[in-house]
Amino acid sequence: MAIQDIEPDIAIGVKHANVPGKDEKSREAAKKDAANLQLLLETLEKFGFRAQVRAGADRANQLLVFVKIRSSVYQELVKKDLLRNFEFGLTDDDSGTYNKQRLIYEYLCSPKNLGGVGITPGASEWKFVESITSLDAYLTDSNVPEAAKKELWQPSFSTAKFKNLYGPGVALYFDFVRFYTVALAGLAVFGIIGFLKKKNYSIAFSFINMIWGAGVLVLWRRRTKFLANTWGVQNSLELERFRSELASESSQANESKQRVDASKRRFIKQLLFVPVALAFGGVLLTVQGLCFVLEIFILEIYDGPGKSVLTLTPTILLSTFVPVFTIVYNAITARFIDWERHDSNLTRSQSFAIKSFLLNIMTGYVPLLISAFIYLPFAHLLQPNLVYIKRAIAGRVRSDRYAYQYLTNIKSEDSFEINQQRLDSQYFYFIVTNQVIGSVLKFGLPLILTPILNFVQKLLSGSKAKVDVEEDSQEKSWLDEVRRASSLPEYSIDDSFRDIALQFGYVTIFGSIWTLAPLICIIFNILTFKLEEWRLSSGLFFKPVVARKIDTIYPWDIAFFFLAWLGSIVSPLVASFYRHGAKPPKKFGLFGFDKASVNVGSTVGLVTVLLLSEHLFFLLCFLGNKVSDLFKSDKEIENDDFQNTINLKKQQYSSREIPNIVAPDDSAWKSFTASSALLQAKNLNVHETVESEAKNRTFEEPAGVLSGVSRAPESEGSSKMTNKKDLLEKKRRELKELEDRKRKELESRAEKGDRIVETVNQEGERASAIMDDNSHVPTTGHDYEKDIDKNVLAGALGAAATGAAGAGAADALKDFNTDNIASSPSDPSAAKNREYIPLEDAKKQLKDPNLSDHTAAPVDSSAGANVAPASGDVKDTENGVPESTGTNSADNNIADADTSVQESGYEHEKGVNEPSDKSTTESTVDEHGKKSKRKRSLKQLLKRT
């Protein structure tokens, strides 16, 4: 049965060498990998999982361990989860489809002191675990991607489906995007009116913007409670925090006291990050300030050649610095979070989201703040000081330098002009251009970049050996899908919320600059909603999402509140500065900046507007929250009836009937154990594939132990192969099919008594052939061996008689018989008949007139010289054994002759034995100039007589 048909729950990517090592170092690493795999499989079996093993995305260095939880263990997990739910007032009965994968994933990754398995990829003893992939969503239901594609073009913005597919966490994100987009529609109405009246930098709009921001926060807080109670996940964040604190407590300390101490210690550590954040903020502000000064110098002061190109320098510098700075900042932040010792992935991700968003605020809003409160108010001070700036440059650069004439080429006081549209153009960039670029990078770039990277990787690999694996055809397509999914990153709700939070800040803080900003944001939010749904469901961007039981969007609700509060201060201030335009001359109260690009009639009025706006914001939020709590849904009122004591909730839980949660069927997995999974890993049919540059042909070499030898046919370009071996083995599967077809063909041609044997053909390849008594047997045509045995043996006997001049030579032939010399070598009894040929009949055969005149006895060229003397010892030239009589010497000559008999018969079968009139001394050399090799076998045959 295919593995996808028995529905595994989780796929764990494990680092493991699947190809045997070629040196000592790689073999030691392979032993370590095997030990790690055994540890994982035994741990999984100990905690109630069954496992199977398949090759991973990297066939050579990765395995995928597919696990299935036992039904009894899953039922126990459900009971424990329901008990925790009732203790903290959650009414979710775990019947949702997302709960199964959530419980299994949490059980697999939770610390052991919380009752979990404790497997954390890349941490401590699990460093060899590379990924954990939930086999859910598009991996189990092919309709999910298709439905997402159809939803792209539908006007529906329903969010209920996200809760069933991805859990409450993802559903809250999509619901917030929809809620926020609908809220933007109301603000966009006022924005359109202001734009038509050309009322940019309107104080009235800034107050409307502030009230709108407070209203969004209040109404969303009410909606969050409604959704949490409807879904039954209220108080989930409190439960998660409790579990996190419980995991860090010591078994020897008081439970409540230790929990408080751990919480205090973590809070103190989080406060210590403030100086670190300020230090990074100072560095970023310094770099941004230097780039700002350089930009102003090039745009407003410099008047030399290449100005249009040089204006890109500050942008290039910032574009290069900010990503590197972000990487360093995130690395330090990750170390700091490790030091905080979070015991929950949820609290850890929330802490990281808060710290990373501080960096986003600095990179996103600081350029606008610099333009609004530094450049426009104070840029006019540069005009009377241009002469001094020129002198300062001239005094620091030698006049003979090449750059002197360019650096001192600056504008005069009369030509100097402040860029009054700088703030407008920057805001337009962040609202329109930046969101277009962000959407392309977020949704389009991965689709374009992935095939390009695969193509480049293929080019870089060239003809290097790659590893492939032979798999069940029913599993292959699904396994490839799982491998691709396991190599994808995990979906992060925080990344999606970060983009929405930045947009919310642009609208609330700087919305009065361009009142059409809300309308533009609505368009981008609609696209984001649809494309984000497709990005989650398509399986092209992320692993399947693991659900989180959560009842709030924390910490992003805090971020939205902070941005709305900041907007209540900055937005009225910007509107007060530039509500009458930005062109001088104007008065700035008692400061007397007559040429400043600000227009404030009264300092007292400015301070009054700031205080009124900020205090009004806090008042609206406070009153709004109080009023919203009066409008509770029926579900909220029902849930509030639970008593707050844990004992009473336990009593209510014990008195209630536990929901009947159907456990997953694990009957098909009962035969799989840790040892069987280890055996699967050892028996993976992994082989190397190498491409020949000359012929562009591909051969595959098994990486395991071979049962036979296979060689690829040589070619002219074989010397150009990059593999160390000159000849590579063909695919075993194709070779087996070819051998089976060849064998069936030979069996159809074989005669009675024939055998099918394995041999090597002329090209050096393994092949099957029809053999009888160590000779090929032709199935059609004339039996040449019949005549060869008869005629050639006669010549052999003549040569033997001539060589038997020594004492007793004639008597050595008295038992030789040739009665059955005509027996065909195809006859099974032929060999036996040839063993008993009386000598007298052999002598008669020598006088047979039917012998061909052209058939010479194929004896050794030295046959005549091998005549033994009548007495004395001679040495056998073959065996190196001293012989004392001429009779033995004659035997040797007969053996030589018999060798020629077999060789001659073999040559006739091959079709290369041509009639010859050459002497017997030349007949022992074949057409290739090679001496006969049949001497020993016939000698043994004659000796048996």
N, C-alpha and C positions, 0 to 999 in steps of 0.2 A: 504494500500500500504506500502511495506517495506520502511524503511527510506533511504536505499541506493539507492532506485529507484527514489527518489525525489531529489537526489544529493545535500546534504548539503555542505557548503563551508569550514567551520571550526568546529573543535571539541575543546571545552574548558573544561579542567579538573578542577573541583571545589571540594574543601574539604567540605564534607557534611555528617552528620551522618544519615544513612538510617535506622538504627535500633533504636527503642524507648529506651530511657535511663532508667536505673534501679535505679539511685540515683539522688539526686538533682543537683549535679554538672554536670552530663552528660545531664540532661534535660535542664539546662541552656545553655550548649554548643550547644545543638540541636536547641534551640531558636535562638541563635546567627547565627548558620549556615543557618537557614531558612531566617533570615533577610538579610544575605549576598547574598543568592541566589536570593531573591526578588530584591535586589539592582542591581545585575548583569542583571537579565532579564528585569527589567524596563529600565536600561541604554541601553541595546541592542535594545529594542523596540523604545526607544526615538531616537536612531541614525540610524534607518532604518533596523534593523535585525529582523528576526523571528526565534523562537527557539523551539526546542524540547528537552526533557530530557530523558536520559537513565542512568542506573547504570554504574559506572566506573570500572576500573580495580580492585580496592579495593571495593568490593560490599558493605561493611559495612560503609565506610567512604569517598566515592567519587562518584561524579556524572559527567557525560559527557553531556555538553550542546552543542547540534548540532545547528549551526546557518546558516541561509541563508539570504543573502543580498537582499533587494528589488531591482527590476530591475531599477526603477527610480533613486534610490540612486547610483547604480552602473554606470549608464549612466552619472550622475553628476560627479562622481569620474573620469571617463575617460576624460570628458571635461576639468576638472581642471588640470589633469595630462598632457594633450596635450598642454594646455596653458603654463605650466611651461616648457615643452620640447622646445617649440618654443622660449620662452624667453631666454633660455640658449643655444640654437643652437642644441638641440637634434632632430633628424629626425625620431626617432622610433614612429610609429603610433599606438602603443599599440595593434596591431593585433596579436602579438605572443601569443602562448598558455600559456606561463609562466606569462604573464602580469595580467591575471585575478586574480590568487591567490596572486600575489605580491601586487596589488592594495588593495584587501580586507584585507590582513594581515597588510599592512602599515596603512590603515585607522583604523583598530581595535587597533593598538598599538601606533599610533602617538599621541603626546600630544594634548590636547584639544585646546591649542592656535595655533596649526597648522591645526585645522579642523578635528582632529581625535577623536576617542572614548576615548583614553587615558588609555587603559587597559594594565598594565604591570604586568606580573605574579610575585607575591611575593613582590610587592612594594606598599607602602602607603595603601590606602584603598582596594587594590586588593591583600592583602596578602593571602587570601583564594583561589585565582586562582593559580593553580599548574602548568598548562601547556596550551599551545595553539598549536594545531596540524592542519596543513593544510591537508585537505582531497584531496590529489592529488597523482600523480605518481602511486606507486604500490598499493595504497588503492583504486584507481578508475580504474586502467588498469592492469589486471592480466598478460598481455603480457610483461610488463616492466621487471619483474624478469626473465622471461623465455628468453627474448632477451639478457639480461645481461649474463646469463649462457652460451648462445651460443657464445657471443662475447669473452668469455674467451679463446676460442680455435681458434678464427679467427685472421689472420694476420693483420686485418684492425685496424688503429689507428685514425679513423675519429673523429673529435670533434664537428661537426655541430649539431649532435643530442643532445649534452649536453646543447646547448643554448636554444633549444626548450623545453627541459625537465626541466632544472634547472636554466636557466637564464644565463646572461653574466658572472656573477661572477665565477660560477663553470666551465663554458666553458673556461674562461681565464686560470684557473688552469690547466685543462687537456691539453690545447694548449701549455702552458709553459712546462709542463712535456715532451710533445712530441718534442717541439722545443729544449729543453735542452738536451734531449737524442740524438737527431740527431746531435747536436753540439758536444756532447761527442765522437761521432764516429770519427770525424776528429782528436780530441786530442788523442784518443786511438791509432790511426795509428802511431803517433810519439812515444807514450808510448811503443808500441810493439817493435818498432825499437830500442829504448833505452834499453829495457829489453834484447833483443837479443844481443846487444853489451855490456851488463853488465855495463850500464852507469847510475846506480842509483846515486842520488845526483849530477845530471848534471846541470850545470849552463845554458847550452843551452836549456835544457828542461824547466827549471824554467822561462826563458824568453818567450819561446813558450807558456807556461802555462799562463803567464801574458797577452800576446797579445790575447790569446784565451779568457780569462776572459773579457777583454775590448770589444772584438768583440761580445761576447754573450750579453753584456749589450746594446751595440749600436743597434744590429740587433733586439733584443727583443723590444726595445723602438719603432723602426720603425714598427714592426709587431703589437704591441699593438695599435698604431694609425690606422693601416689598419683595424684591426678587429673592433675597436670601431666605425669607420666610416661606415664600411660595415653593422654592426648591428644597426647603428643609435643611439648609446648610448654615443657618444663623449660629453665631458663636464659634465658627470653624477656626477663625484666627486665634481666638483665645485657647482653643484646644491645641492648636499647633504650637503655640508658645509654651503651653504647659508641658507638652511632650518634649520640647527642646530643652527646657529647664530641668525636667525630670531625668533626661539622659545624662546630664552633667553632674548630678548629685552623687555624693559618696555614700557607699553602703553603710559606713560607720557613723555618719552624721545624721542629725535630725533632718527629716525630710523638708519641712517647711522652712527651717532656718537656712539649710543649705541652698534651697531654691532662691531665697532672697539674696543670699550672699553671691550666688552665681550671677543673678541678674544685676546686682550692683557692680560687680567686677566688670561685666561686659559693658555696662553703661559708662563706667570710668574709662575703659579702653576706647570706646567710641568717641568720648570727649577729647581724648588725646590725639585723635585724628584731625582735630580742628587746626592746630599749628601746622600740620603737614599740608592740609588743604590750603591754608593761607600762604605757605611757602610756594607751593605750585602755582597758586593764583598770582603771586607777585612775579614769578618768572614769566608766566604767560602775559600778564599786563605789560611787563617791561618789553618783551619782544613785540607785542602788538603796538606799543607806543613808539618803538624805534621804526617799525614798518610804517606807522602813520606819519612820522616825521619825514621819512624818506619819500613817501608818497606825496606829501604836501610840497616838499622841495622840488620834486620832479614836475608835478602838475602846476604848481602855483608860482614857483620862483625860477626854476631852470628854464632857459630860453635857447638852448643850444641844439645841435643836430642830434638826431636819433631819439627825440623826445617821445615819439609815439611808441617806440619799442621799449624804452626805459620805463615807461609807465606800468609795464607788466611786471617789473622787478619786485615790488612789494607783494603783489598777489602770489607770485611764484614762491617767494620766500615763506610767506604764511602757509601756502598750500603744502610746502615741504616740511615745515616745522611742526605744524599742528598734528599730523598723523603720528610723527615720531614722538612728539610730546605726549600724545594720548596713549601710545603703547607703554611708555615709561610710567605714566601716571596709573594706568590700569594694573601694571605689574606690581607697583608699590602698594596699590589698594588691595590687590589680591593677597599679598603678604600680610597686610594689616588685618584683613578679614580672617586669615588663618590664625593670627594671634588672638583675635577675639573669641576663637573656639566656639563656633556655632555648631549646634548638634542637630540642626534641621536645614535641609536644602532650601526651604521656604525663607527662613530668617536670614540665611546667608545671601540668597539672591536679593532680598529686600535691602539688606545693608549695602550690597554692591550697587544696586540701582540708585540709592540716595547719593552715594559718593561719586558715581560716574555722572549723575545729572548736574552736580555742581560744576563739573568741567564743561558740560554742554551749555550751561548758562553763560559761562565766561566766554566761550568761543562764539556763541550765537548772538548775545545781546551787547557785548562790550563795544563792537564797532559802531553800533547805532548810538550808544551812550556817549562815545568819544565825539562823534559828529555833532550830537545835540547839545552837549554841555562843555565841550572844549573847543572844537574847531569853529563853529558858527559864532559863539560869543566872543572868542578871543583872536580869531584869524586876522582881524583888522589891525591888530598890533604889529603885524609883520610889515605892513606897508611903510611906515616911517623908519624902519630898521633894515631895509634891504641894503642900504649902503654899508652899514656895519657888518651885515652878513657877508657881503662881497669882500670887504677888507679882511675879515676873519679867515675866509677861505684863501685869499691871496697870501696872507701871512703864514699859512701853514703848508703851502704848496710852492715849490721853487718855480720861478718863472721859466726856466729852461725845460721844465717837464712837459711832456706831450699833453697831459691832461689839464694843464693850467688854463689853456685858452678855452676849454670847454666848461670847466668848473666855475670859472669866473664869468661865464656868459649867462647872467641872470637878468630878470626883468627889472625895469625901472619902476619908480614909484607911480608914475602916471599909467603904466601898462598893467600894474598889478590889479587883480580883481578877485574877490572872494567867490567861490563856487556856491551860490545860494541854493542850488538844487541838489547838493550833495546828499542831504538827509533823505530827500524824496527818492532819489535814484537808488540809494542803499536799501531803503525799505521795500521798494519795488523788487529789487533783486531777491531779498529774503522771502517775500511773499509769493512771487511768481517763479523767477528763474531758479532759485534754490530748490523749490518744491518739485519743479520739473526734473532737475538733475537728480534729486533724491529719489523720485519715483522710478526713473530709468535705472539708477544704480540698484534699487531695491527689488524691482520686479523684472527688469529686462536684462540687466548685465549677467546674472547667473545663467540664463538661457543661452546667451551668446558666448560667455566665457568658458562654460563647461566643454562644449565640443572643440573649442580652440585649444584648450589645455590638453585635452585628450590627443588631439592631432600633434601638438608640439611634443608631448610625451612619447608618442609613437615615433616621431622623427628622431628624437634624442636617443631612444632605445636602439634604433637601427636594426642590425641583424643580431642583436644580443639575444641570448636564450631567454625565453619566457616560459612560465609554468602554466600548464593547463591540467584539467582533471576530467576524467571520464565519469559521467553521472547518468542516472536514470533519466531517460528522455521525458518522463512525466513530471519530474521534479525540476528539470533544468531551468525552464523559463521562470518559475516561481522563485527558485534559489537566486537567480540573477537579479530579480527584483529586490529580494531581501538584501543581497550584497550591496546593491546600489543604495538602498535606504540606510543601511548601517554605516555607510561612509558619509552620509549627510549630517549636517549639524542639527542640534536640537532646537526646537522652536522656543523663542523667548518672548513672553508677553511684555517683558520690560522694554525690549527694543521697540516694539510697536507702540507702547504707551509713550516712549520717549519722543517719538516724532509728533504725536498728537499734543503732548505737553509743550513742546517748543512752539508749535503753531498757536496754541492757546496763549502763550506768552506774547507772541508777536501781536496778536489781536488785542489783548487786554492792556499791554504796556505801551504799545506804539500805534494803536488803532486810529488815533486822531490824525496821524500823518496822512493817511489815504483811506478814506471812508469806504472804498469799494473792497477793502481787504476781506471782510466777512463773506462777501459774495464769491470771491475767488476761492476762499477756503472751503466753501460748500462744494464746489466742483471737485476739488482735490479730495475731499473726504468721501464723496460718492465713489470716486475711482478707487480710493484706498479700501473702502468697505468691500467692494466687489473683488478687487485683485487680491486682497488679503485672504478672502475666503478661498479663492482659487489657489493661492500659494500654499495654503494649509492642506488642501485636499488633492492637489495634483500629484504629490509625491516627487516633485522635481526640486524642491528646495529644502525640505526638512524631513527628519524622521517622523513617524506617527506620533502625535502628541499624547503625552501621558497626562491624564486628568489630575487636577488638584481640587480638593474640596476646600473652597474658600468663599468667604461671604463679603469681601470688600476688595477694592482695588488698591489697598495700601501697598506701598507708600505713596502712590501717585495722587491720592486724594490730598495728601499733605503738600505735594509739589504744586498741584493746581491752586490750593489755597494760598501758598506763598506767592505764586505768580499773579494771582488776582490782587493780593495786598500790595505787591510792588507796582502793579498797574494803577492802583488807586492813588499812588504818589506821583509816578513818572508821567502818566498820561495827561493829567491836568497841568503839570509843570511844562511839558512840551507844548501843549496848546496855548498856555499863557505866554510863552516865549515868542511863538511865531504865528499867533492868530491873526495878526495884521500884516502878515507877510514877513519876509526876511531881508528886505532891502533897506540899507541905511539911507539917510540919517534918521536915527530914532533916539529916544532918551531911555536910559535904564535906571530910572529912579535917581537916587543920590549918588550912584557910582559914576555917573557922567560919561558913560561909553556912548558918545553920540553916534559913532559909526559902527557900533555893534550890530550884528545881525539878529537882534532880539528886540522885542517890543513889549515892554511891561510898563504900564502907566504908573503903577504904585507898588512899592515893595510890601507894604502892609496888605494890599489886596492879594499879592502873590502868596504870602504866608497864610492868609485867611483861606484861600482856595485849597491849599495843601492840607491844612488841618481839617477843614470841613470834609474833604473827600475821604481822607483816611478814616476819620471817626465815623463817618456815615457808612463806610464799608463794614467796619466791625459791628456797628449797630444793626445793620441789615442782616448780617450773618447770624448774630445772636438771636434776634427776634424771629428770623426765618426758621431757624432750627427748633425753637420752642413751639412755634405755630405748627410746623410740619409734624411734630410728634403728636399733635392732637388728631391727625387724620391717619389713623392706623387701619390697615385692612383686617378683615375677619381672621385671616390666618395668623397675623401678628398677635391679635388679642388671644387667640387660642393657644399660641405658643407661650405667651407671657403668663399663662395660668400655672405653668410648671413651678414648683417650689424651687428655691435656690439651693437647698441643702442637698448634698450628694447622697445622703442616706435615704431621703425620701425618693429621690430619682431612682435609686437602686431598687427600692421597694416597688415603685411603679413599673420598672423594667421587668422585675421578676414576676409581677402579676399579669403582665401583658403577654400575649402570644407572640412568639418570635416569628417574624415573617419567613415564609418558606422560600428560601433562596436556592435555586437550582444549582447544584455544584457541577462543574464541568466534567464531562465524561472522560475518564482516563484509562478506560479498559484496554485500549490499543497500546498503551505505554507500559503496561505491567511487566512486560518481558525485558524492558530496557533498564540496565543498571549502570553503575559507574564503571565496572569492568568491561561491560559490553561497549560502552561509549569510548573507552580507551582503545579497545580493539578496533573500533571504527576509525579512530584517528590514525592508528598504525597501518590500516589496510586501505587507506585512501589511494585510489588509482591515479596518482599524480605523475605527470611526465613533463619533460622539458621539450619545448618547441623551438627549433632553430631554423632560421631562414638562410638559404644559400644565396649569396649575392650574385653568383654567376648565372644560375638557372632560375633564380627566384622561386625555388621549390621549397617546400616545408616538410621537415621530418620531425617526428616526435620520439624522444628517448625516455623510456620509463625510468622513473626516479627510484623505484623500489628494486627488490631483488628479481633478477630475470630467471626464467626457467629454461631459456634457450638462447641461441645466438642469432641475431638478425643483422644483416648488413644491407646498406643502401647501395644501389648500383653506382659504379663510378661514372663520372662524367668529366668532360674537359675542364669544367670550372670547379671541380672538387677541391683543387689546391687552394682556391680562394675562400674556402669556408672559414668562418671565424672560430668555429668550435675546435677544440684541441684534437678531437678524433677526426681521422680522414674520412671515415665512412660512418654514417649514422643509421640507426635502425628505423625501419618503416613503422608505421602505426600498427600496433599489434592486432587491433581489431580488423583492419583491412587485410593484414597478412593472414589472419585466421580464416577469413572468408575466402580468400584466394586459395589457401591450402585445401579448404573443404571442397571447393569446386574442382580443383586439380585431382584430389583423391577420388572423388566420385567418377571423374572421367577415366582415371586409371583403373578403377574397379570394374567399370564397364568394358574395358579392353583386356583385362587380365584373363589368362587361361587357367585351367584347372591346376591347382598346386602352386600357383604363383603367390608371391607375397608383396605387399606394399610397404616399402621401407623409406626412411628419410636419408637423403644424401645431399651433396653439394653440386650444383651445376657448374658450367664453364665460367659463369660470371661470378662465382663465389657465393651465390645465394643458396639458402636452404631450399630444398625441393623434394618432392615425393617421386618415387620411381617404382617400376615393376621389377622385382629381383627374384632370381631363383639360383640358389647355390652360389651366391656372391657374384652373379652375372646378370646383366640386363637381358630380358627375354623379349624378342620382337613378337608382336601379336599378329603380324601379317607378313606375307612375303615368304621367300625361300629360307629354309633353315640352313644357314651357311655353316654353322658349327658342326653339323653332321659330316660334311665333307672335310672340313678342316681337321677334325680329330682323326679322321681316317688317314688322310694323305700325309699330314705333317708328322704324325707319330711314326709313320713308316720311315720318313727321313731321319727322324730322331733315333730310331733303332739302328739304322745303318751307321750313323755316326757313332752310336754307342758300341756297335760291334767292332768298328775300326779301332776305337780307343781301347778295346779290351784285349790287347796283345799280351798282357802280362799273364802270369800263371793263374789258372782257374778262371779266366775271363769268359770262356765259352760256357762253362757250367753255370755262370751267374745268370745266363739267359734261359735256362731250361724250363723255368716255371712261368715264363711270360706268355700270356694268352691274348689273342686279338679277335676272338670269336665275336665278341659283342662290341667291337669298335664302332660299328655303324649306329649304335644307339644314339638317339638324339639327346643332347644336353638338356632338352626340355623335359625329358622323362625323368621322374624322381629316382628311378632305379638306375639311371645312367651312371652316376658316380660309383654306385656299388658294382656295376658290371665292369667298369674300367679298372676296378681294384683287383679283379681276378681274370687276367688274360694269360693263358698258358704260353709258354715260350715257343713251342713248336708252331702254334698258329701265328705267332708274331713273326717267326722266320718265314712262314709262307707268305705273309703279307708283304715281305720285302721283295718277293719275286712276282707279286701281282702285276700283271701287265696293264691293269686299269689305272695304275698310279700315274698321275700327271707328270709329264716331263719337266714342266716348268715349276713344279712345286718343290722347292728346296727345303731341306730340313733346317729349321731356324735354330741352329746351335750357336754357341759362343764362337767367336772368331778364333779362339785359341783351342778349339776342340782337338785339332790334329796334334797340337803340342802337348796335350794332356795325357798322351799314352804313357801309362805307368811302366816302369822297368820291371823285369821279372823278379828282381829282389831289391831290397833296400827300402828305406823309409822316405816317404814324400809328405809334403804338408798340403792339406786341403786349402785351396785358395779362398774359399768362402768362409769356412768356420775357423780356419787357423788351427786345425787339429791334426797331429801327425798321423799318417796312414802307413801301414806296413805292407799292404798287398796291392797288386794291380786290380784285384776284383773290386775293392772299395773305390778305387779310382774310376773304374768303369761305372759303378753306381752313380758317382758324381756326374759323369758325363750323361748318363741317362736322365738324371734330375735336371741337368741343364737343358736337355732336349725337351723334357716335359714342360719346363718353363716356357720354352718357345712355343709349344703346342697351345698352351693357354693364352699366351700373348697373341698368337696368330688368330685364334678364335675370337679374341676380344677385338682385334683390329678389323676382322670381317664384319663383326656386328656394327662397328662404328662406320663401316663403309670406306675405310682408308687402306685396306690391304689389297694392293694391286698385284696382278701376276708379275713375276720377276724371274729373270734368267740369271740373276746374280748368284754367286757362290754362297755356300752355307755360312761362310764366315761373315758375310754382309747382312744376312737375314735377321740378325739379332738387333739391328738398329732400325728404329721406326722412321717414319717420314719426317719427324721433327729432330732427328738426330739424337734421340734419347734411347738409352739402353733399356731392355726389357726388365720389368720388375716382378715377373710371375715365377721366378726361379724357385723361390722358397716353397710355395704352396704345392707345386707338382712334386717337388722332391719329397715332401712329407707324405704325399699321396702314394708314391712308389714305395716308400719305406714301410708303409702299412701292409704292403704285400709281402 
